[in-house]
Amino acid sequence: EPRSFCAGVERAIDIVDRALDRFGAPVYVRRQIVHNAHVVRRLTERGAVFVQELEEVPRGATTVLAAHGVSPAVRAEAEERALSVIDAMCPLVAKVHAEVRRHTGRGETVFLIGHSDHEEVEGTVGEAPADIVVVEDEAMARTVTAPDPARVSYAMQTTLAVDEAERIAAVLRGRFPAIATPRRDDICYATTNRQRAIRAVAADVDLVIVVGSPNSSNSRRLAEVAARSGVPAHLVDDVGEIDLGWLPGAGRIGVSAGASAPPELVDEVVSCLSGLGPVAVQVTTTGTEDVVFTLPKEVS
């Protein structure tokens, strides 16, 4: 630990639960509220209806925007459809949106370090599509250009691997000496903390199991960080995806979970492994988290 839910995920899930309590089903949610199949399934059973786009939502309906954030165009569409919108965007993602608006408003080109197909990046790019260039890796960082190399800045997707993101940023800083950097690190505290914890565990185990859905960026990065530490690492949605073929020779197994994965899934993994023979459980803690985000006025 730290592992499992972060403050932004807890806030987003709480928003949907409270909206269902206050307004009744159905409550529509654009995209997955957080990237975890178990969370989405539970909320669906309560009456949440998950849609890809707002055109699927009846006019005037209560609609939650997911934690990953959306573009201004999506907000405009919600207004045009007279939707009763509750915004569950993580405040740390909102901070990146604000940074991007500030820099592009000054006429700068923003290099956005991240994955172009991720919803968070799609939403951020939507703030100023003509002035934002997504940089996915070091190779792209070595070739990207800007109309005015003296008027550039960079921002980051909040769920990246810290070491990879810094290498990409270093290439950009080397190529563009005038580049403006974020006032504070864009990669969120929860992502950083979980990666630090998994590195501490990976150094002392034979196998790492990370619980999280495959479309969860922060969960995938955890498995990759562990693998770069030199240990076999696997991402599983739940205990049912554990392959017993991974276990021979693994006397010590590290277990963690991405920021969108329910904590009880980790308990199920430990319980399953305990069924194979005597198991001693040791918690490795690299820090504690006490961050709490306020709820939107619609559900507070």
Number of C-alpha atoms within 10 A of each C-alpha: 20 25 27 24 17 22 19 26 25 19 22 23 20 16 23 26 18 15 23 20 13 11 11 14 15 17 23 27 25 20 20 19 25 23 25 21 18 17 16 19 12 11 18 17 9 17 16 23 20 22 15 11 12 20 11 11 21 13 15 14 16 21 26 26 24 26 28 29 23 25 19 15 12 17 16 11 14 21 14 11 16 14 20 16 18 20 20 25 22 20 17 18 26 16 14 23 23 13 21 28 17 12 20 20 12 11 13 24 26 28 26 23 28 24 19 16 8 14 18 26 24 19 20 28 24 18 19 19 14 11 20 24 20 22 26 17 17 18 11 15 22 14 11 13 15 16 10 10 15 14 18 26 24 25 28 27 24 27 26 25 22 18 12 16 20 15 14 20 23 14 17 24 17 12 16 17 11 13 20 17 16 14 8 10 14 21 20 19 17 23 24 20 17 26 29 20 20 27 17 17 25 24 13 12 16 19 23 25 23 29 32 31 22 15 14 20 23 26 33 23 22 34 27 19 22 27 17 13 16 12 19 18 24 21 23 21 21 20 18 10 11 18 10 9 7 14 14 8 9 13 10 17 18 24 23 28 30 31 30 29 29 21 16 11 19 22 12 14 20 17 13 14 16 13 9 9 8 7 13 8 10 7 10 13 14 15 11 10 13 6 10 11 14 10 16 12 8 13 16 10
